[in-house]
Amino acid sequence: AEPLLKVTVDGPQQVLVGEPASQTVHISNPGTGVASNVQIEALIPEGLEHARGKRLQMNLGSLNPGETRPVRLALAAVQGGRHALQVQVRGDGGLLQTTGTEVLVIAPKLVAGIEGPGLRYVGRPGTFTLRVLNDGAAPTNNVKVMHKIPEGMAFVSADRGAQYDSATGLLNWFVGKLEPEQSAEIRVTLNASRIGEHEHFVRATCEHGAISDTQMTTTVEGASALAVEVRDLDDPVEVGREAIYEVKIKNDGSAPARSVGLACELAPGMTFISAEGPSDFIAEEGV
């Protein structure tokens, strides 16, 4: 008499994420003798989940000739992709059989995006568009988008019911359900408040565990803004006496003004005498 072992696996080959993906392992003895101390070992891949962990071991005892015994593996699909389940059956006398099966888990795939100006000047607002796309083959619920607004940008407004937390600098937007190939977008207005390079961080999540991150950088630069003020210190002035005028130049902007020059044209009836200032001057033809 000669015992033998044979093992097969039956179950769904394609499931949606979050659904059961249970498999049934059939162990049989097609030989003519009793197979003793039969043991089964199953290795659960990352995309599938079992309540007892990733490595399952069970003792089946003895199998009589021609006997078949089913063992059900209660699995759940937790991650999209193709996942290989491996099963090995052993028995006394060096009996060993291995088999496996592949389960395709269909899951949503989120793609987050952000578009907006890459250059802003201090004090100037800019509008940024946040997008989320379900690029997978399954619908998903509880889609959320989070935008970490950089410190150099100040929140002004957002549509679609988004909520801004000034303490954390986070903008949270609840999208809800997205069908396959469906997308949603929101517009956010920010004000440039600090010079430098500021990085936006956007993350989209859903109930099935799909996550998508994206980033973009906005460079904030300053701009100079010159203002000129002319003040006459003596007014009115008699004919033949000196009149003194004070000219002030001020930069009201957020960036240095370089190569600044000043030109003063004298009114008719006046003659230039002298000038004082932080730099040299040239006087010619009444200018």
C-alpha positions in Angstrom: 0.0 0.0 0.0 1.3 3.5 -0.9 -0.2 6.7 0.4 -0.2 9.8 -1.8 -1.2 13.5 -1.4 -2.8 15.8 -3.8 -3.8 19.5 -3.1 -5.9 22.0 -5.1 -7.2 25.5 -4.3 -10.7 26.8 -5.4 -12.0 30.3 -4.9 -12.7 33.6 -6.6 -9.8 34.8 -8.8 -11.0 38.4 -8.9 -12.6 40.5 -6.1 -13.1 44.1 -5.2 -11.1 45.5 -2.3 -12.9 45.2 1.0 -14.8 42.1 -0.2 -14.3 38.5 1.0 -11.7 36.5 -1.0 -12.0 33.2 0.8 -10.3 30.1 -0.8 -11.0 26.4 -0.2 -8.0 24.0 -0.1 -8.9 20.4 -1.1 -6.5 17.8 0.3 -6.9 14.3 -1.0 -5.2 10.9 -0.8 -5.3 9.3 -4.3 -3.0 6.4 -3.1 -3.7 2.9 -1.7 -2.4 3.4 1.8 -3.3 5.7 4.8 -1.5 9.1 4.8 -0.5 9.8 8.4 0.2 13.1 10.2 -1.0 15.3 7.3 -0.3 19.0 7.9 -1.2 22.0 5.8 0.6 25.3 5.7 -0.7 28.4 3.9 1.3 31.7 3.3 -1.0 34.7 3.0 0.2 37.5 0.8 0.1 41.2 1.9 -2.9 42.1 -0.2 -5.0 39.4 1.5 -5.8 39.2 5.2 -6.7 36.3 7.6 -7.7 36.7 11.2 -4.9 34.4 12.4 -2.0 36.2 10.6 0.1 35.6 7.5 1.2 32.0 8.2 -1.4 29.4 8.9 -0.6 25.8 10.0 -3.2 23.1 10.6 -3.0 19.4 11.4 -5.4 17.2 9.5 -4.5 13.9 11.1 -4.8 10.9 8.8 -6.3 10.6 5.3 -7.6 7.2 4.2 -7.2 6.1 0.5 -9.5 8.0 -1.7 -10.5 10.4 1.0 -10.7 14.2 0.3 -10.9 16.8 3.0 -11.7 20.5 2.3 -10.2 23.4 4.4 -11.7 26.8 4.0 -9.4 29.9 4.4 -11.5 32.9 5.3 -9.6 35.7 3.6 -10.4 39.4 3.0 -9.1 41.6 0.2 -7.4 44.6 1.7 -5.1 45.9 -1.0 -5.3 46.2 -4.8 -3.1 44.2 -7.2 -2.3 40.6 -7.9 -1.6 38.5 -4.9 -0.2 34.9 -4.8 -1.5 32.5 -2.2 0.9 29.5 -1.5 -0.2 26.2 0.1 2.0 23.3 1.1 0.8 19.9 2.4 3.1 17.4 4.2 2.7 13.9 5.6 4.7 11.1 7.1 7.0 9.1 4.8 8.3 12.3 3.0 5.0 13.1 1.4 5.0 16.7 0.1 2.8 18.7 -2.3 2.6 22.4 -3.0 0.3 24.5 -5.0 -0.9 28.1 -5.2 -3.4 30.5 -6.7 -3.4 34.2 -7.7 -6.2 36.6 -6.7 -6.7 39.9 -8.5 -8.0 42.6 -6.1 -9.6 45.5 -7.9 -9.2 48.7 -6.0 -9.6 52.4 -6.5 -6.5 54.4 -7.4 -6.4 58.0 -6.3 -4.3 60.7 -8.2 -4.0 64.0 -6.4 -2.9 67.2 -8.2 -2.4 70.9 -7.6 -2.0 73.7 -10.1 -1.3 77.3 -9.5 1.2 80.2 -10.0 4.8 79.3 -9.5 5.8 82.9 -8.9 4.0 85.5 -6.7 5.0 88.9 -5.3 4.5 89.8 -1.7 1.0 91.0 -1.0 -0.4 89.5 -4.2 -3.1 86.8 -4.1 -3.0 83.6 -6.2 -5.6 80.9 -7.0 -4.6 77.3 -6.7 -6.7 74.4 -8.0 -6.7 71.0 -6.1 -7.8 67.9 -8.0 -8.4 64.3 -7.1 -9.1 61.5 -9.7 -10.1 57.9 -9.1 -7.9 56.3 -11.7 -8.7 52.7 -10.5 -11.3 50.2 -11.6 -13.5 50.3 -8.5 -15.6 53.0 -6.9 -14.6 54.4 -3.5 -16.3 56.4 -0.7 -15.1 58.9 1.9 -12.6 60.5 -0.4 -10.8 63.3 1.4 -8.2 65.9 0.3 -5.8 67.6 2.6 -3.7 70.7 1.6 -0.8 71.7 3.9 -0.6 75.5 3.2 3.0 76.7 3.5 3.9 79.3 6.1 4.8 81.9 3.5 1.2 81.8 2.1 -1.9 83.1 4.0 -5.3 81.5 3.5 -7.9 83.8 2.0 -10.8 81.6 0.8 -11.9 78.2 -0.6 -15.0 76.8 -2.3 -16.8 73.4 -2.1 -17.2 73.6 1.7 -13.5 73.2 2.5 -12.5 73.9 6.1 -9.3 75.6 7.1 -7.6 75.2 10.5 -5.3 78.2 11.1 -3.6 76.5 14.1 -2.2 73.7 11.9 -2.3 75.3 8.5 -4.3 72.5 7.1 -7.1 72.8 4.6 -9.5 69.8 4.6 -12.0 69.0 1.9 -14.5 66.1 2.1 -15.2 64.9 -1.5 -17.3 61.8 -0.8 -17.8 59.1 -3.4 -15.8 58.8 -6.7 -16.7 56.4 -9.4 -13.9 55.0 -11.6 -12.4 57.8 -13.8 -14.4 60.4 -11.9 -12.6 63.5 -10.6 -13.4 66.5 -8.5 -11.6 69.9 -8.0 -11.6 72.8 -5.6 -10.2 76.3 -5.9 -8.2 77.9 -3.1 -7.1 81.5 -2.9 -3.9 82.3 -1.0 -2.0 85.5 -0.4 1.8 85.7 -0.7 3.0 86.9 2.7 6.7 86.0 2.9 9.6 86.1 0.5 11.2 82.7 -0.3 10.3 79.3 -1.8 7.3 77.7 -0.3 6.2 74.1 -0.8 2.5 73.0 -1.0 1.7 69.5 0.1 -1.5 67.8 -1.0 -2.7 64.3 0.0 -5.8 62.4 -1.1 -7.2 59.4 0.8 -10.2 57.1 0.8 -11.9 54.4 2.8 -10.0 51.6 1.0 -6.6 52.8 2.0 -5.6 54.4 -1.3 -3.3 57.4 -0.8 -1.9 59.8 -3.3 0.6 62.7 -2.5 1.7 65.6 -4.6 3.7 68.8 -4.1 4.4 72.1 -5.8 6.6 75.1 -5.0 5.6 78.7 -5.2 8.4 81.3 -5.2 7.5 84.6 -3.5 9.6 87.6 -4.4 9.5 91.2 -3.3 8.8 94.3 -5.4 10.2 97.8 -4.9 7.8 100.8 -4.8 9.3 104.3 -4.9 7.5 107.3 -3.6 8.8 110.9 -3.9 7.9 113.8 -1.7 8.9 117.4 -2.3 8.6 120.0 0.5 9.4 123.7 0.4 10.9 124.9 3.6 10.4 128.6 2.9 7.1 129.7 1.4 6.6 132.4 0.1 10.1 133.7 -0.8 11.0 137.2 -1.9 12.6 137.9 -5.2 16.4 137.6 -4.9 16.4 135.4 -1.8 17.3 131.7 -1.6 14.5 129.1 -1.5 15.2 125.7 -0.1 13.4 122.5 -1.2 13.6 119.1 0.5 13.1 116.0 -1.7 12.5 112.7 0.0 12.6 109.3 -1.8 11.1 106.3 0.0 10.8 102.6 -0.9 7.4 101.4 0.3 7.9 98.0 -1.4 9.2 94.7 -0.1 12.4 94.5 -2.1 15.4 96.7 -2.5 15.4 99.4 -5.2 18.7 99.5 -7.0 20.3 102.1 -9.2 17.9 104.8 -8.0 18.3 108.2 -9.7 16.7 111.5 -9.1 16.2 114.3 -11.6 14.8 117.8 -10.6 13.8 120.4 -13.2 13.9 124.0 -12.0 10.8 126.1 -12.5 11.2 129.2 -14.8 12.5 132.2 -12.9 14.7 130.1 -10.6 18.5 129.7 -10.7 20.3 126.7 -9.2 22.7 127.5 -6.3 23.7 124.2 -4.6 22.5 120.8 -3.5 23.3 118.3 -0.6 22.5 114.6 -0.6 23.9 111.1 0.0 25.6 111.1 -3.5 27.2 113.4 -6.1 25.0 115.4 -8.4 25.3 117.1 -11.8 23.7 120.4 -12.6 23.2 121.4 -16.3 20.8 123.6 -18.2 18.4 124.0 -15.3 18.2 120.3 -14.4 
